[in-house]
């Protein structure tokens, strides 16, 4: 307990100098150049919050409150975009700063005793910080993945009974399954008579991608709607021909504009100019 009291007193007394040296160390270690968007004040705020956690851990008996502070601190590090390696290196630098400052003039025996007490104090806290960081990062990644999945195959109504699904990026088996599900659910939800699948943003159409698109088109037909594939660029058309893919049963258009015009015609409508 004596060593713990000494550590708290030393850190509190020399807090400003410790913070300044630590912020300088973190800025120097910043390989990702986070400093271009994160100021020294942000580093200082994070460092100050960490020191508060250390001090409160020794003087505060409310363990639940202490764990909540560590969890909130770790979530902040995730939001700042700090990498795990950067956090570990930063925490290690803090330990080195405080340790070498305190034991600089001490006897060898006292250095060993202090080192053991310091490690016993700091290591469990750092472990909790890293564990909460990993858990928070995983939750963030999972939520982002769900959001991307929801956006990866949206079905957008553009007119009554006409919807469009713009596809961007590569299409793998998992995404093809999402496309199929969204198509079938969307056709029913929006009472769609015509669905346009826009592949303008799909960089490569190979045999597998074409197969998935044809399957989606067939599924739409089976639930009572018509499907048009739009965005057939010249290079994609050439690839489809070279691969020998049969699109005879699928209505295709070169652009979304032509696809919309065809969809309106299928539903007995058209766009006309109104003269003033």
Secondary structure, DSSP 8 states (H G I E B T S, - for coil): -HHHHHHHHHHHHTHHHHHHHHHHHHHHH-TT-GGGTS-HHHHHHHHHHHHHHHHHHHH---HHHHHHHHHHHHHHHHHHT--HHHHHHHHHHHHHHHHHHHHTTS-HHHHHHHHHHHHHHHHHHHHHHHHHHHHHHHHHHHHHHHHHHHHHT--EEEETTEEEEEEES---HHHHHHHHHHHHHHHHHTT-SEEEEEEEE-S---HHHHHHHHHHHHHHHHTT-EEEEE---HHHHHHHHHHT---TTSEEESSHHHHHHHHHHHTT--------
